[in-house]
Amino acid sequence: MVHDPVIAMQDGTFYMMSTGHGLQLATSEDMNTWTVWSHTPVLSHIPEWTHDSVPGFKSHVWAPDIIRFRNRWWLAYSCSTFGKNTSAIGLASTDKLTVPDKNGGKGTQWRDEGTLVCSKGGRDNWNAIDPNFIIDENGNPWLTFGSFWDGIQLAPLDSTMHIACRDSIRTIARRKTTGRANPIEAPFIFRHGDYYYLFVSWDYCCRGMESTYKVAVGRSRTVTGPYIDRDGRDMRDGGGTVFFEGDKRQFEAAGHSAAYNFGDQDIFICHGYSIADNGASILVRRNMEWTADGWPQLKAR
């Protein structure tokens, strides 16, 4: 099973990290056959500050992201409890990714970099989970994150890869719904050509065959937005073009996506709720191509 996958590649090896106790790790040489290191989590030690910052959080870490920046790997991860926005995004770093030793070696050794950003119920109208790093055209790092509450947030990062000023956090996407629900989360920004593409997940995950997850997208010429869908709607006002969803044959629903360029190929990944496996979440990987007017689409299989 895979939930909320992200991928990094170093020296010909692909490292997939996903939600799990200490974060689940799998490695591959071709992205087709994966070795799951079930006894070797990404984070062998959960920092004590996570338990102080998020009451009730233990070791089940959610929704990571990883990026290579300034000759170092940076890993962001989510600490929370379901349905609450007292949450924290942790940060760790390393200079090199290493495949674990089947004889008991620990693999990559991460340095704790503390809290990247946190949210608190009753204080913040956003939720500090589901992080994603993006480097802009000038080489500056940004963080997008968020789930429900006031939707998807974006903030610049300082030289230590932290948010220096909470006042810099801005909303870049939300849903227009009735009542208090705002079912949008799991942002991922992918730069292609002259645009930044914001992928988000709509509706509800984690319900097996009752899940309603789907992926929507909009684009902007600047990392700060506004992100506009194919019909000209601003994602801050509920806009978004559905990009991928369950086909009701192989997947009941699908979401929490990421997009990458490896070599000469753009790829899209997410987890899908498998109908054959009674709603278990499994890895979905598809090649992407681009329409004449610059919108992503999945290649026919």
N, C-alpha and C positions, 0 to 999 in steps of 0.2 A: 504494500500500500504506500502511496505517496500523496502528501497533502502540502500545498503551497510551495511547489518546487522552484528553485533557482539553480543556475549552472555557472560554473567558472571553468576555464580551461588553462592549464599550464603544462608545458613540455609534452604535449600530445595526449594528456590525460584530462578527461572531463570529470569534474567534481559536482555532484548534485547534492544540494542540501535542502532539507524540508522539515516541516513541523514534526516534533517528536521530543522525547525525553533527552534533553541536551542537544537537540536537533539531530535528525536522522541524516546519515551520510551514505552515498553510493558513488562508485567510480566506474568509469568506462573508457574504453579506447575508441569507441565508434558511436556512442549514444544509442546503440541498439541493444547491446548486452551489458547489463549492469551488475556489479558486485555490491550487495548491500551489506554494510558493516554494522550489523545489528547490535554487536557488543562494543562498538567503538563510536560513541556519539561525537559530533563535531566539538561540542564543549564538554570536556571531561570534568570540569568543575564549574558549578554555577556560582557566580559571585554573591557574597553575602548581602551586598547592597540591594540586590533584586528583591529579596524577601522583606527588607525594611521599606522599600519604596512601594511594593505592591502586596498588601496583606492578602494571604491566601495563595499566592503564587509559590510553587515548589520547584519542579524541574521540567514541566511540560512546556517547552519553548516553542513559540509560534513564528511562522512567516518570516524567514530570514531574507536578507539580500547581501550580495557580495560584489565588490568592485576592486579592480586594480587601479591605484592612483598614487602617483609620486613614488613609484617603485616599492609599493607596499600593498598588501591585500587588507581591505577593510570589510568587516562583517558586522552587519546590524541585525538585531534579533528582537522579538517581541515578548514582553513579560506582562501577562494580564490574567484576568479571570473572566469567564464567559459572561457577557451581558453588562459588564461594568466598564467605565472609562477611567478608573484609577489604574493607570498603565504606565509602562516605561519601555523605551527602546534602548537596549544595551548596545555597546560598541566594543569590538575586539579587533586586534590587528596582528599580522604576521608578515614576515618577508617572503615566505615560501610555503606553498601547499605541498603536503607530503601524503602519499598513500600509506595507510596503516600497514603494519607488518602482520602477516597472518599468524605469526608466532607470538603475538601479544604486544607488538609495538603500538604506540599511541597515535602515530601519525602527526598531523599538523599541531604545533604548539602555539596557542593563541595567548596574546597579552591583553588583559582586561584594560579597557580604556574608559570604563565607567559608563555613566548615563549619557546617552546622546540627547534625548529629550524625554520628558515625562508629562503626564496629564493627571489631573485629580478631579474626581467627581465633586460637583458643586462649585468648582473653580473654573474649569475649562469646558468649553462647549465643543471639544474635539477629543479624539481618542488616539493616544500615542502607540499605535500598533501598525503593522503592515508597512515597514519602511522600504524605500527604494532610492538608491543613489542615482544621480544623473550629473554628468559633467557638461557644462555649457560650451558654446563655441569659443569662448575666451579661456577655457581651461579652469573655470571655477566650479567647485562642487556644490550641489544642492541636495536637499532631501525632500522627497514627497512621501506622505504617509496618511493614514486615516481610515476610519471605519465608522459608519453610521454617524450619529450626533450631527455635527455641521459638515460632514463629508470629508473630502480630500483636501489635505493641506500641503503647502509648499513653503520652504524656508531656505535661505542661503546658509552654507556652513563656513566656519572659520578655518584657520590653518590647522587646527587640531581635529577637524571633522566633527565639530559640535555646533549646535545652534547657539550663537553668542547672545542673541537678543530675541526674546520671546515675542516682542512686538513685530518682528519681521515675518511671523507666521501668517499666511494668508490662505483663504479658501479658493481652490481652483475648480472644484466640481462638487455638485450635490444633486440630489434627486428632488423632483417636485412630486410629492405624494400627499395624500390626505392624512390627517392625524399627525402623530409625532415621529413616525418611522421615516428613516432616511437610508434605505437599503443600498448603499454604495460603499465599496471598500477596495483594498488591494490594488493601489495604483502602481503602474509601471510606465515610465517615460522612456521612449526609444527614439533616438535621433536618426533621421534618414533624409538625405538631400537637404532641402531648405527648411524642413519642418521638424518639430518635436511632436511625437505622437503619444498621447496619454491613453493608455489602456486602463480600464477599471472593471471591477466586477459588480454586477447588479444583483439584487434580490438575495436569496438565502442559501447558505452553504450548510454542510455538516449535518444533513438530515437524511443521508442515504438516498433511497428512492424517492423521498419527499423533497429533496433539494430542488431549488429553482434557479440556481446560479446561471449567469451568462456574462459574456465579456462585451463591453462597449468601448468605442474609441472616438477621440476627437483629435484635432491637431492645431498647432500654433507655430508661428514663425519665431517666437521667442519662448524661452523656457518658462517665463512667468505667466504666459497666457495673454489673452483669453484663448481657451481651447474650444474650437468650433467643430461641430459635426458636419456630415456631408450635406445636410439640409440647412446649414447656416445657423444652427442653434448653439448658443453658448452653454457649455457644460456646467457653468455655475447656476444656470437656470433650468437644469434638468435635461439638457441636451446630451447627445451621445448616439452614435450609430452602432447597432448591434453587429458585432464582428464574429462571434463564435458562441454557440449554445448547444445544448443537448439535441441530438437528432431523433431521440426516442427509439432508436434501433440499437446503437452501440452505447450511447451515453444518455442518461436521463437528464443530466445537467452538467455544466462544466464552467470552471472559473479559476480565479487567482492565477493570473497569467504573467509571463515574462517573455521578452523578445530579445534576440541576439543576432549579431553577425559573426559567423565563424568562417573565415576564409572568404569564399565568394558566395556564401549562402546565408540568407536571413531565415531564422527559424522562430517559431512561436511554440511555447510550451504552457501547459496549465495542468490542473488535475481534473479528471472527469469521473462522474459517478456511474460506474459500469453497470449496465443492465445485466450482462452475463454473470457478474459477480454480486448480484443482489444489492447494488448501490455502493460497493466498496470504491474508494477513491484511488485511481490509478493514473500514471503519467500519460499525458497526451502530448505528442510532438508532431508538428506539421511544418513543412517548408512554406515560407511566405514569398509572395511576389507583389508587384506594385502596378496599379492601373495607370493608364496614360495620364490621368489627372492627379496622380500621386497619392492614392489611397491603398492601404495594405489589403491583401486578400490571400487566402490560403490556396496553394497549388492543388490541382486535382491529383488524387492519389493514383 
